[in-house]
Amino acid sequence: MSLPVLLVIDDEYGVRESLKIVFSKDYRVLEADSIDAAIPQVQEAHPDVVLLDVLMPKADGLEVLRRVKQIHSGCEVIMLTGVNSQQLAAKAMDSGAFDFIGKPFDVVVLRQKVSRALAQVIQKSGSSSA
């Protein structure tokens, strides 16, 4: 059985590397440092779960979220941000995000959120093939 695919989209190298370490045992972790690097990976790898930074140079995270969901609606996107705002979280959820977590994040909580997102992907794919 192949590992589920997790795509980390964050302009900070340290964040991407940390998340790769946290998730590499249970997921095939791909990473992108920009929207230009992320979109081809979404198109080719069809990730199950995407961890997406809200604030990146040259890209509005909410717009990236919409583009990712437009390309691959079957994935779930968890937004990561250093700006912990209820208004931003609400906009992200309204735009199709599965969940929202502030930085610095608690690894245990993030693992739980990613597991729930993956379970949602599996449930949706199972119900659509029935």
The first five atom37 places (N, CA, C, CB, O) and aatype in JSON, in Angstrom:
{
  "aatype": [12, 15, 10, 14, 19, 10, 10, 19, 9, 3, 3, 6, 18, 7, 19, 1, 6, 15, 10, 11, 9, 19, 13, 15, 11, 3, 18, 1, 19, 10, 6, 0, 3, 15, 9, 3, 0, 0, 9, 14, 5, 19, 5, 6, 0, 8, 14, 3, 19, 19, 10, 10, 3, 19, 10, 12, 14, 11, 0, 3, 7, 10, 6, 19, 10, 1, 1, 19, 11, 5, 9, 8, 15, 7, 4, 6, 19, 9, 12, 10, 16, 7, 19, 2, 15, 5, 5, 10, 0, 0, 11, 0, 12, 3, 15, 7, 0, 13, 3, 13, 9, 7, 11, 14, 13, 3, 19, 19, 19, 10, 1, 5, 11, 19, 15, 1, 0, 10, 0, 5, 19, 9, 5, 11, 15, 7, 15, 15, 15, 0],
  "atom_mask": [
    [1, 1, 1, 1, 1],
    [1, 1, 1, 1, 1],
    [1, 1, 1, 1, 1],
    [1, 1, 1, 1, 1],
    [1, 1, 1, 1, 1],
    [1, 1, 1, 1, 1],
    [1, 1, 1, 1, 1],
    [1, 1, 1, 1, 1],
    [1, 1, 1, 1, 1],
    [1, 1, 1, 1, 1],
    [1, 1, 1, 1, 1],
    [1, 1, 1, 1, 1],
    [1, 1, 1, 1, 1],
    [1, 1, 1, 0, 1],
    [1, 1, 1, 1, 1],
    [1, 1, 1, 1, 1],
    [1, 1, 1, 1, 1],
    [1, 1, 1, 1, 1],
    [1, 1, 1, 1, 1],
    [1, 1, 1, 1, 1],
    [1, 1, 1, 1, 1],
    [1, 1, 1, 1, 1],
    [1, 1, 1, 1, 1],
    [1, 1, 1, 1, 1],
    [1, 1, 1, 1, 1],
    [1, 1, 1, 1, 1],
    [1, 1, 1, 1, 1],
    [1, 1, 1, 1, 1],
    [1, 1, 1, 1, 1],
    [1, 1, 1, 1, 1],
    [1, 1, 1, 1, 1],
    [1, 1, 1, 1, 1],
    [1, 1, 1, 1, 1],
    [1, 1, 1, 1, 1],
    [1, 1, 1, 1, 1],
    [1, 1, 1, 1, 1],
    [1, 1, 1, 1, 1],
    [1, 1, 1, 1, 1],
    [1, 1, 1, 1, 1],
    [1, 1, 1, 1, 1],
    [1, 1, 1, 1, 1],
    [1, 1, 1, 1, 1],
    [1, 1, 1, 1, 1],
    [1, 1, 1, 1, 1],
    [1, 1, 1, 1, 1],
    [1, 1, 1, 1, 1],
    [1, 1, 1, 1, 1],
    [1, 1, 1, 1, 1],
    [1, 1, 1, 1, 1],
    [1, 1, 1, 1, 1],
    [1, 1, 1, 1, 1],
    [1, 1, 1, 1, 1],
    [1, 1, 1, 1, 1],
    [1, 1, 1, 1, 1],
    [1, 1, 1, 1, 1],
    [1, 1, 1, 1, 1],
    [1, 1, 1, 1, 1],
    [1, 1, 1, 1, 1],
    [1, 1, 1, 1, 1],
    [1, 1, 1, 1, 1],
    [1, 1, 1, 0, 1],
    [1, 1, 1, 1, 1],
    [1, 1, 1, 1, 1],
    [1, 1, 1, 1, 1],
    [1, 1, 1, 1, 1],
    [1, 1, 1, 1, 1],
    [1, 1, 1, 1, 1],
    [1, 1, 1, 1, 1],
    [1, 1, 1, 1, 1],
    [1, 1, 1, 1, 1],
    [1, 1, 1, 1, 1],
    [1, 1, 1, 1, 1],
    [1, 1, 1, 1, 1],
    [1, 1, 1, 0, 1],
    [1, 1, 1, 1, 1],
    [1, 1, 1, 1, 1],
    [1, 1, 1, 1, 1],
    [1, 1, 1, 1, 1],
    [1, 1, 1, 1, 1],
    [1, 1, 1, 1, 1],
    [1, 1, 1, 1, 1],
    [1, 1, 1, 0, 1],
    [1, 1, 1, 1, 1],
    [1, 1, 1, 1, 1],
    [1, 1, 1, 1, 1],
    [1, 1, 1, 1, 1],
    [1, 1, 1, 1, 1],
    [1, 1, 1, 1, 1],
    [1, 1, 1, 1, 1],
    [1, 1, 1, 1, 1],
    [1, 1, 1, 1, 1],
    [1, 1, 1, 1, 1],
    [1, 1, 1, 1, 1],
    [1, 1, 1, 1, 1],
    [1, 1, 1, 1, 1],
    [1, 1, 1, 0, 1],
    [1, 1, 1, 1, 1],
    [1, 1, 1, 1, 1],
    [1, 1, 1, 1, 1],
    [1, 1, 1, 1, 1],
    [1, 1, 1, 1, 1],
    [1, 1, 1, 0, 1],
    [1, 1, 1, 1, 1],
    [1, 1, 1, 1, 1],
    [1, 1, 1, 1, 1],
    [1, 1, 1, 1, 1],
    [1, 1, 1, 1, 1],
    [1, 1, 1, 1, 1],
    [1, 1, 1, 1, 1],
    [1, 1, 1, 1, 1],
    [1, 1, 1, 1, 1],
    [1, 1, 1, 1, 1],
    [1, 1, 1, 1, 1],
    [1, 1, 1, 1, 1],
    [1, 1, 1, 1, 1],
    [1, 1, 1, 1, 1],
    [1, 1, 1, 1, 1],
    [1, 1, 1, 1, 1],
    [1, 1, 1, 1, 1],
    [1, 1, 1, 1, 1],
    [1, 1, 1, 1, 1],
    [1, 1, 1, 1, 1],
    [1, 1, 1, 1, 1],
    [1, 1, 1, 1, 1],
    [1, 1, 1, 1, 1],
    [1, 1, 1, 0, 1],
    [1, 1, 1, 1, 1],
    [1, 1, 1, 1, 1],
    [1, 1, 1, 1, 1],
    [1, 1, 1, 1, 1]
  ],
  "atom_positions": [
    [[0.84, -1.19, 0.0], [0.0, 0.0, 0.0], [0.88, 1.24, 0.0], [-0.96, 0.0, 1.22], [1.83, 1.34, 0.78]],
    [[0.57, 2.18, -0.87], [1.38, 3.39, -0.95], [0.97, 4.39, 0.14], [1.24, 4.04, -2.35], [-0.16, 4.38, 0.63]],
    [[1.91, 5.22, 0.49], [1.66, 6.21, 1.53], [0.8, 7.34, 0.98], [2.99, 6.77, 2.08], [0.91, 7.68, -0.2]],
    [[-0.05, 7.91, 1.82], [-0.79, 9.09, 1.38], [0.19, 10.24, 1.1], [-1.84, 9.51, 2.46], [1.29, 10.27, 1.66]],
    [[-0.21, 11.15, 0.26], [0.66, 12.26, -0.14], [0.26, 13.53, 0.61], [0.58, 12.5, -1.67], [-0.9, 13.92, 0.64]],
    [[1.27, 14.16, 1.22], [1.11, 15.41, 1.95], [1.97, 16.45, 1.26], [1.49, 15.26, 3.47], [3.18, 16.26, 1.12]],
    [[1.37, 17.55, 0.83], [2.12, 18.64, 0.21], [2.19, 19.8, 1.18], [1.46, 19.09, -1.13], [1.17, 20.28, 1.67]],
    [[3.41, 20.26, 1.47], [3.64, 21.4, 2.35], [4.0, 22.59, 1.47], [4.77, 21.09, 3.4], [5.0, 22.57, 0.76]],
    [[3.18, 23.64, 1.54], [3.43, 24.86, 0.78], [3.72, 25.97, 1.78], [2.22, 25.23, -0.15], [2.81, 26.48, 2.44]],
    [[4.99, 26.33, 1.89], [5.41, 27.36, 2.85], [6.72, 27.95, 2.34], [5.58, 26.76, 4.31], [7.6, 27.22, 1.89]],
    [[6.85, 29.26, 2.41], [8.07, 29.9, 1.93], [9.23, 29.77, 2.91], [7.81, 31.36, 1.66], [10.37, 30.06, 2.55]],
    [[8.97, 29.33, 4.12], [10.03, 29.18, 5.12], [10.62, 27.78, 5.08], [9.5, 29.49, 6.53], [9.93, 26.79, 5.34]],
    [[11.91, 27.7, 4.75], [12.6, 26.42, 4.65], [12.49, 25.62, 5.95], [14.07, 26.64, 4.28], [12.22, 24.42, 5.92]],
    [[12.71, 26.28, 7.07], [12.68, 25.59, 8.37], [11.34, 24.94, 8.66], [0.0, 0.0, 0.0], [11.28, 23.84, 9.21]],
    [[10.26, 25.62, 8.3], [8.92, 25.06, 8.51], [8.74, 23.82, 7.64], [7.82, 26.11, 8.19], [8.27, 22.79, 8.11]],
    [[9.13, 23.92, 6.36], [8.99, 22.77, 5.45], [9.8, 21.58, 5.96], [9.44, 23.14, 4.03], [9.3, 20.46, 5.96]],
    [[11.02, 21.82, 6.38], [11.87, 20.73, 6.87], [11.31, 20.12, 8.16], [13.3, 21.24, 7.1], [11.33, 18.9, 8.32]],
    [[10.83, 20.95, 9.05], [10.24, 20.45, 10.29], [9.03, 19.56, 10.0], [9.83, 21.61, 11.21], [8.88, 18.48, 10.58]],
    [[8.19, 20.02, 9.1], [7.0, 19.24, 8.77], [7.37, 17.95, 8.05], [6.04, 20.07, 7.91], [6.71, 16.92, 8.22]],
    [[8.41, 17.99, 7.25], [8.87, 16.77, 6.58], [9.31, 15.74, 7.63], [10.03, 17.09, 5.6], [8.98, 14.56, 7.51]],
    [[10.03, 16.19, 8.63], [10.48, 15.28, 9.7], [9.29, 14.72, 10.46], [11.43, 16.02, 10.67], [9.24, 13.52, 10.75]],
    [[8.33, 15.57, 10.79], [7.16, 15.15, 11.56], [6.33, 14.11, 10.81], [6.3, 16.37, 11.9], [5.82, 13.16, 11.42]],
    [[6.18, 14.28, 9.49], [5.22, 13.46, 8.74], [5.84, 12.4, 7.83], [4.38, 14.34, 7.93], [5.09, 11.59, 7.28]],
    [[7.15, 12.38, 7.65], [7.74, 11.5, 6.63], [7.58, 10.01, 6.9], [9.19, 11.81, 6.5], [7.69, 9.2, 5.98]],
    [[7.32, 9.63, 8.12], [7.14, 8.21, 8.43], [5.8, 7.69, 7.88], [7.21, 7.98, 9.94], [5.7, 6.55, 7.44]],
    [[4.77, 8.54, 7.93], [3.42, 8.12, 7.58], [2.9, 8.65, 6.25], [2.49, 8.54, 8.65], [1.85, 8.22, 5.77]],
    [[3.64, 9.6, 5.65], [3.2, 10.24, 4.41], [4.36, 10.37, 3.44], [2.57, 11.62, 4.7], [5.52, 10.42, 3.85]],
    [[4.04, 10.43, 2.17], [5.03, 10.86, 1.18], [4.92, 12.37, 1.17], [4.79, 10.2, -0.28], [3.92, 12.92, 0.7]],
    [[5.94, 13.04, 1.7], [5.88, 14.48, 1.89], [6.55, 15.18, 0.71], [6.55, 14.88, 3.22], [7.72, 14.96, 0.4]],
    [[5.77, 16.04, 0.06], [6.28, 16.9, -1.0], [6.3, 18.31, -0.45], [5.41, 16.8, -2.31], [5.56, 18.64, 0.48]],
    [[7.14, 19.15, -1.03], [7.19, 20.52, -0.54], [7.32, 21.51, -1.67], [8.34, 20.69, 0.43], [7.86, 21.2, -2.74]],
    [[6.81, 22.7, -1.42], [6.89, 23.79, -2.37], [7.09, 25.08, -1.59], [5.61, 23.87, -3.27], [6.49, 25.29, -0.54]],
    [[7.96, 25.94, -2.13], [8.25, 27.2, -1.44], [7.5, 28.38, -2.03], [9.73, 27.47, -1.48], [7.66, 29.52, -1.58]],
    [[6.67, 28.11, -3.05], [5.94, 29.2, -3.7], [4.72, 28.61, -4.43], [6.85, 29.98, -4.7], [4.61, 27.4, -4.59]],
    [[3.84, 29.49, -4.85], [2.69, 29.05, -5.62], [3.15, 28.48, -6.96], [1.7, 30.21, -5.84], [2.57, 27.51, -7.46]],
    [[4.18, 29.07, -7.55], [4.7, 28.58, -8.83], [5.22, 27.16, -8.72], [5.8, 29.5, -9.34], [5.1, 26.38, -9.67]],
    [[5.78, 26.81, -7.59], [6.27, 25.44, -7.38], [5.14, 24.51, -6.95], [7.38, 25.43, -6.32], [5.18, 23.31, -7.22]],
    [[4.13, 25.05, -6.3], [3.06, 24.22, -5.75], [2.07, 23.73, -6.78], [2.32, 24.99, -4.7], [1.68, 22.56, -6.77]],
    [[1.66, 24.59, -7.68], [0.59, 24.23, -8.62], [0.95, 23.01, -9.46], [0.29, 25.41, -9.54], [0.12, 22.11, -9.59]],
    [[2.16, 22.92, -10.04], [2.48, 21.7, -10.8], [2.45, 20.44, -9.93], [3.86, 21.84, -11.43], [2.08, 19.36, -10.41]],
    [[2.83, 20.57, -8.66], [2.79, 19.4, -7.78], [1.36, 18.98, -7.48], [3.53, 19.7, -6.46], [1.08, 17.78, -7.39]],
    [[0.47, 19.94, -7.33], [-0.94, 19.6, -7.12], [-1.48, 18.89, -8.36], [-1.77, 20.88, -6.82], [-2.2, 17.9, -8.25]],
    [[-1.12, 19.4, -9.54], [-1.59, 18.81, -10.79], [-1.05, 17.4, -11.01], [-1.2, 19.7, -11.96], [-1.77, 16.52, -11.48]],
    [[0.2, 17.18, -10.66], [0.85, 15.89, -10.95], [0.68, 14.86, -9.84], [2.31, 16.11, -11.2], [0.4, 13.7, -10.11]],
    [[0.84, 15.28, -8.59], [0.86, 14.32, -7.48], [-0.51, 14.1, -6.85], [1.82, 14.78, -6.42], [-0.71, 13.12, -6.14]],
    [[-1.45, 15.0, -7.1], [-2.78, 14.92, -6.48], [-2.67, 14.59, -4.99], [-3.64, 13.85, -7.2], [-3.09, 13.52, -4.55]],
    [[-2.11, 15.52, -4.21], [-1.94, 15.24, -2.78], [-3.26, 14.99, -2.08], [-1.22, 16.39, -2.11], [-4.31, 15.52, -2.47]],
    [[-3.19, 14.17, -1.05], [-4.38, 13.91, -0.23], [-4.65, 15.08, 0.7], [-4.2, 12.61, 0.59], [-5.79, 15.51, 0.87]],
    [[-3.57, 15.6, 1.31], [-3.68, 16.7, 2.26], [-2.62, 17.74, 1.9], [-3.51, 16.2, 3.73], [-1.49, 17.4, 1.55]],
    [[-2.99, 19.01, 2.0], [-2.07, 20.12, 1.76], [-1.99, 20.96, 3.03], [-2.53, 20.99, 0.54], [-3.01, 21.32, 3.61]],
    [[-0.77, 21.25, 3.45], [-0.54, 22.21, 4.53], [-0.09, 23.49, 3.85], [0.53, 21.69, 5.59], [0.96, 23.51, 3.2]],
    [[-0.85, 24.55, 3.98], [-0.64, 25.77, 3.21], [-0.47, 26.98, 4.12], [-1.79, 26.0, 2.26], [-1.34, 27.29, 4.94]],
    [[0.67, 27.66, 3.97], [0.92, 28.89, 4.7], [0.02, 29.99, 4.14], [2.42, 29.3, 4.61], [-0.14, 30.11, 2.92]],
    [[-0.57, 30.77, 5.01], [-1.47, 31.83, 4.57], [-0.69, 33.01, 3.99], [-2.34, 32.31, 5.74], [-1.11, 33.58, 2.98]],
    [[0.42, 33.37, 4.61], [1.17, 34.54, 4.18], [2.46, 34.13, 3.48], [1.49, 35.45, 5.37], [3.42, 33.68, 4.11]],
    [[2.47, 34.29, 2.16], [3.66, 33.98, 1.37], [3.92, 35.12, 0.4], [3.49, 32.62, 0.61], [2.98, 35.8, -0.02]],
    [[5.19, 35.33, 0.04], [5.47, 36.37, -0.95], [4.79, 36.05, -2.28], [6.99, 36.52, -1.16], [4.7, 34.89, -2.68]],
    [[4.31, 37.07, -2.93], [3.7, 36.96, -4.25], [2.43, 36.12, -4.3], [4.69, 36.39, -5.2], [1.96, 35.78, -5.39]],
    [[1.86, 35.78, -3.16], [0.65, 34.95, -3.19], [-0.17, 35.18, -1.94], [1.02, 33.45, -3.33], [0.36, 35.24, -0.83]],
    [[-1.46, 35.3, -2.13], [-2.41, 35.35, -1.03], [-2.81, 33.9, -0.76], [-3.66, 36.26, -1.37], [-3.3, 33.21, -1.66]],
    [[-2.6, 33.44, 0.45], [-2.9, 32.06, 0.79], [-4.33, 31.65, 0.49], [0.0, 0.0, 0.0], [-4.58, 30.5, 0.12]],
    [[-5.26, 32.57, 0.66], [-6.66, 32.24, 0.37], [-6.87, 32.02, -1.13], [-7.59, 33.36, 0.87], [-7.65, 31.15, -1.53]],
    [[-6.17, 32.79, -1.95], [-6.25, 32.59, -3.4], [-5.59, 31.26, -3.78], [-5.59, 33.77, -4.15], [-6.09, 30.54, -4.65]],
    [[-4.47, 30.95, -3.14], [-3.79, 29.67, -3.39], [-4.72, 28.52, -3.01], [-2.45, 29.57, -2.6], [-4.83, 27.54, -3.73]],
    [[-5.39, 28.66, -1.88], [-6.36, 27.66, -1.44], [-7.42, 27.42, -2.52], [-7.04, 28.1, -0.12], [-7.71, 26.27, -2.87]],
    [[-7.98, 28.49, -3.03], [-9.0, 28.35, -4.07], [-8.45, 27.67, -5.32], [-9.57, 29.73, -4.43], [-9.12, 26.83, -5.92]],
    [[-7.23, 28.02, -5.7], [-6.63, 27.41, -6.89], [-6.36, 25.92, -6.68], [-5.34, 28.13, -7.26], [-6.61, 25.1, -7.56]],
    [[-5.84, 25.58, -5.5], [-5.56, 24.17, -5.18], [-6.86, 23.37, -5.24], [-4.9, 24.02, -3.78], [-6.9, 22.3, -5.85]],
    [[-7.92, 23.87, -4.63], [-9.2, 23.16, -4.61], [-9.82, 23.08, -6.0], [-10.17, 23.84, -3.64], [-10.5, 22.11, -6.33]],
    [[-9.58, 24.1, -6.82], [-10.09, 24.09, -8.19], [-9.38, 23.0, -9.01], [-9.9, 25.47, -8.85], [-10.02, 22.31, -9.81]],
    [[-8.08, 22.85, -8.82], [-7.3, 21.86, -9.56], [-7.58, 20.46, -9.05], [-5.81, 22.17, -9.46], [-7.74, 19.52, -9.84]],
    [[-7.64, 20.31, -7.73], [-7.8, 18.98, -7.13], [-8.79, 19.07, -5.97], [-6.43, 18.41, -6.65], [-8.39, 19.19, -4.81]],
    [[-10.05, 19.01, -6.29], [-11.08, 19.2, -5.26], [-11.12, 18.07, -4.24], [-12.43, 19.31, -5.92], [-11.71, 18.23, -3.17]],
    [[-10.5, 16.94, -4.54], [-10.52, 15.8, -3.62], [-9.55, 15.92, -2.45], [0.0, 0.0, 0.0], [-9.61, 15.11, -1.53]],
    [[-8.67, 16.9, -2.47], [-7.72, 17.04, -1.36], [-8.33, 17.9, -0.26], [-6.38, 17.65, -1.85], [-9.3, 18.63, -0.48]],
    [[-7.75, 17.8, 0.9], [-8.14, 18.67, 2.01], [-6.96, 19.59, 2.32], [-8.55, 17.85, 3.29], [-5.81, 19.17, 2.28]],
    [[-7.26, 20.84, 2.62], [-6.23, 21.85, 2.86], [-6.34, 22.37, 4.29], [-6.35, 23.01, 1.85], [-7.41, 22.8, 4.74]],
    [[-5.22, 22.32, 4.98], [-5.12, 22.88, 6.33], [-4.24, 24.12, 6.22], [-4.54, 21.83, 7.38], [-3.11, 24.05, 5.76]],
    [[-4.77, 25.25, 6.65], [-4.06, 26.52, 6.57], [-3.17, 26.7, 7.8], [-5.06, 27.7, 6.44], [-3.59, 26.42, 8.93]],
    [[-1.94, 27.16, 7.56], [-0.99, 27.46, 8.63], [-0.72, 28.95, 8.61], [0.34, 26.65, 8.46], [-0.54, 29.54, 7.54]],
    [[-0.7, 29.58, 9.78], [-0.42, 31.0, 9.8], [0.17, 31.47, 11.12], [-1.67, 31.77, 9.5], [-0.13, 30.94, 12.19]],
    [[1.01, 32.46, 11.0], [1.54, 33.13, 12.18], [0.6, 34.22, 12.67], [0.0, 0.0, 0.0], [0.77, 34.74, 13.77]],
    [[-0.39, 34.56, 11.86], [-1.39, 35.58, 12.2], [-2.64, 34.84, 12.63], [-1.67, 36.55, 11.0], [-3.42, 34.4, 11.79]],
    [[-2.84, 34.72, 13.92], [-3.97, 33.96, 14.42], [-5.18, 34.88, 14.54], [-3.64, 33.3, 15.79], [-5.36, 35.57, 15.55]],
    [[-6.0, 34.88, 13.51], [-7.15, 35.77, 13.44], [-8.41, 34.97, 13.18], [-6.94, 36.84, 12.34], [-8.44, 34.13, 12.28]],
    [[-9.44, 35.21, 13.97], [-10.72, 34.53, 13.77], [-11.32, 34.88, 12.42], [-11.7, 34.89, 14.9], [-11.92, 34.03, 11.76]],
    [[-11.15, 36.13, 12.01], [-11.7, 36.57, 10.72], [-11.0, 35.84, 9.57], [-11.55, 38.1, 10.56], [-11.65, 35.39, 8.63]],
    [[-9.68, 35.72, 9.65], [-8.92, 35.01, 8.63], [-9.29, 33.52, 8.62], [-7.4, 35.18, 8.86], [-9.44, 32.93, 7.55]],
    [[-9.44, 32.94, 9.78], [-9.84, 31.53, 9.87], [-11.2, 31.32, 9.24], [-9.86, 31.06, 11.35], [-11.42, 30.35, 8.52]],
    [[-12.13, 32.23, 9.5], [-13.47, 32.12, 8.92], [-13.41, 32.22, 7.4], [-14.39, 33.2, 9.5], [-14.09, 31.47, 6.7]],
    [[-12.62, 33.16, 6.88], [-12.47, 33.29, 5.43], [-11.87, 32.02, 4.83], [-11.59, 34.5, 5.08], [-12.31, 31.57, 3.77]],
    [[-10.88, 31.46, 5.5], [-10.25, 30.23, 5.0], [-11.25, 29.09, 4.95], [-9.04, 29.84, 5.89], [-11.31, 28.36, 3.97]],
    [[-12.03, 28.94, 6.0], [-13.03, 27.87, 6.03], [-14.1, 28.1, 4.96], [-13.67, 27.79, 7.43], [-14.54, 27.15, 4.32]],
    [[-14.5, 29.34, 4.77], [-15.48, 29.66, 3.74], [-14.94, 29.39, 2.34], [-15.91, 31.12, 3.86], [-15.69, 29.12, 1.41]],
    [[-13.61, 29.48, 2.2], [-12.98, 29.25, 0.89], [-12.65, 27.79, 0.64], [-11.71, 30.08, 0.79], [-12.09, 27.45, -0.4]],
    [[-13.0, 26.92, 1.59], [-12.81, 25.5, 1.36], [-11.73, 24.83, 2.19], [0.0, 0.0, 0.0], [-11.44, 23.65, 1.98]],
    [[-11.13, 25.56, 3.12], [-10.11, 24.93, 3.97], [-10.77, 23.91, 4.89], [-9.36, 26.01, 4.81], [-11.9, 24.09, 5.35]],
    [[-10.05, 22.83, 5.15], [-10.53, 21.81, 6.08], [-10.38, 22.3, 7.51], [-9.78, 20.49, 5.88], [-11.25, 22.09, 8.35]],
    [[-9.24, 22.97, 7.77], [-8.96, 23.44, 9.12], [-7.94, 24.56, 9.05], [-8.45, 22.28, 10.03], [-7.45, 24.9, 7.97]],
    [[-7.61, 25.12, 10.19], [-6.77, 26.29, 10.3], [-5.99, 26.14, 11.59], [-7.62, 27.63, 10.27], [-6.57, 25.83, 12.63]],
    [[-4.68, 26.36, 11.55], [-3.87, 26.24, 12.76], [-2.83, 27.35, 12.78], [-3.19, 24.84, 12.85], [-2.22, 27.67, 11.75]],
    [[-2.62, 27.93, 13.95], [-1.66, 29.0, 14.1], [-0.24, 28.48, 14.31], [0.0, 0.0, 0.0], [-0.04, 27.38, 14.82]],
    [[0.73, 29.3, 13.9], [2.13, 29.02, 14.16], [2.54, 29.8, 15.4], [3.04, 29.4, 12.93], [2.02, 30.9, 15.6]],
    [[3.41, 29.31, 16.22], [3.96, 27.96, 16.15], [2.88, 26.95, 16.5], [5.17, 27.81, 17.09], [2.05, 27.19, 17.38]],
    [[2.89, 25.83, 15.82], [1.85, 24.84, 16.01], [2.31, 23.74, 16.95], [1.42, 24.26, 14.67], [3.5, 23.45, 17.07]],
    [[1.35, 23.15, 17.61], [1.57, 22.0, 18.46], [1.58, 20.77, 17.54], [0.46, 21.88, 19.59], [0.6, 20.52, 16.83]],
    [[2.68, 20.03, 17.54], [2.85, 18.89, 16.63], [1.74, 17.85, 16.83], [4.22, 18.24, 16.83], [1.23, 17.3, 15.85]],
    [[1.38, 17.58, 18.06], [0.34, 16.59, 18.33], [-0.99, 17.04, 17.74], [0.19, 16.34, 19.84], [-1.69, 16.25, 17.11]],
    [[-1.34, 18.3, 17.93], [-2.59, 18.84, 17.39], [-2.54, 18.82, 15.87], [-2.83, 20.28, 17.91], [-3.53, 18.46, 15.23]],
    [[-1.42, 19.21, 15.28], [-1.31, 19.21, 13.83], [-1.43, 17.8, 13.27], [0.0, 19.84, 13.39], [-2.09, 17.6, 12.25]],
    [[-0.8, 16.83, 13.91], [-0.93, 15.43, 13.46], [-2.39, 14.98, 13.49], [-0.06, 14.49, 14.34], [-2.86, 14.3, 12.58]],
    [[-3.1, 15.36, 14.55], [-4.52, 15.0, 14.65], [-5.33, 15.64, 13.52], [-5.09, 15.44, 16.02], [-6.19, 14.99, 12.93]],
    [[-5.06, 16.89, 13.24], [-5.79, 17.59, 12.17], [-5.5, 16.94, 10.81], [-5.41, 19.08, 12.15], [-6.41, 16.78, 10.0]],
    [[-4.24, 16.59, 10.56], [-3.88, 15.95, 9.28], [-4.54, 14.58, 9.2], [-2.33, 15.83, 9.14], [-5.03, 14.2, 8.14]],
    [[-4.55, 13.83, 10.29], [-5.21, 12.51, 10.29], [-6.7, 12.64, 10.0], [-5.0, 11.8, 11.63], [-7.25, 11.85, 9.24]],
    [[-7.35, 13.64, 10.6], [-8.78, 13.85, 10.35], [-9.02, 14.27, 8.9], [-9.35, 14.92, 11.3], [-9.99, 13.85, 8.27]],
    [[-8.13, 15.1, 8.37], [-8.26, 15.51, 6.96], [-8.11, 14.31, 6.04], [-7.21, 16.6, 6.61], [-8.87, 14.16, 5.08]],
    [[-7.15, 13.45, 6.32], [-6.95, 12.26, 5.5], [-8.17, 11.34, 5.6], [-5.67, 11.5, 5.93], [-8.61, 10.79, 4.59]],
    [[-8.71, 11.18, 6.79], [-9.91, 10.35, 6.96], [-11.06, 10.91, 6.13], [-10.31, 10.27, 8.45], [-11.84, 10.15, 5.55]],
    [[-11.18, 12.23, 6.08], [-12.22, 12.87, 5.27], [-12.0, 12.57, 3.78], [-12.24, 14.4, 5.52], [-12.96, 12.29, 3.06]],
    [[-10.76, 12.63, 3.33], [-10.44, 12.34, 1.93], [-10.82, 10.89, 1.6], [-8.93, 12.58, 1.64], [-11.42, 10.62, 0.56]],
    [[-10.45, 9.99, 2.49], [-10.75, 8.57, 2.28], [-12.26, 8.34, 2.26], [-10.09, 7.7, 3.37], [-12.78, 7.6, 1.42]],
    [[-12.96, 9.0, 3.18], [-14.42, 8.85, 3.23], [-15.06, 9.38, 1.95], [-15.0, 9.6, 4.46], [-15.94, 8.73, 1.38]],
    [[-14.61, 10.56, 1.48], [-15.17, 11.13, 0.26], [-14.88, 10.26, -0.96], [-14.62, 12.54, 0.03], [-15.74, 10.09, -1.82]],
    [[-13.67, 9.72, -1.03], [-13.33, 8.9, -2.19], [-14.08, 7.57, -2.16], [-11.81, 8.66, -2.25], [-14.41, 7.01, -3.21]],
    [[-14.33, 7.07, -0.97], [-15.1, 5.81, -0.84], [-16.56, 6.02, -1.2], [0.0, 0.0, 0.0], [-17.17, 5.16, -1.84]],
    [[-17.12, 7.14, -0.78], [-18.54, 7.38, -1.06], [-18.77, 7.76, -2.51], [-19.07, 8.48, -0.15], [-19.86, 7.53, -3.04]],
    [[-17.76, 8.35, -3.17], [-17.95, 8.73, -4.56], [-17.81, 7.55, -5.5], [-16.95, 9.8, -4.95], [-18.29, 7.59, -6.63]],
    [[-17.15, 6.48, -5.04], [-17.0, 5.3, -5.9], [-18.11, 4.29, -5.65], [-15.64, 4.65, -5.67], [-18.18, 3.27, -6.34]],
    [[-18.97, 4.56, -4.67], [-20.05, 3.63, -4.35], [-21.22, 3.79, -5.28], [-20.5, 3.82, -2.94], [-22.21, 3.08, -5.14]]
  ]
}
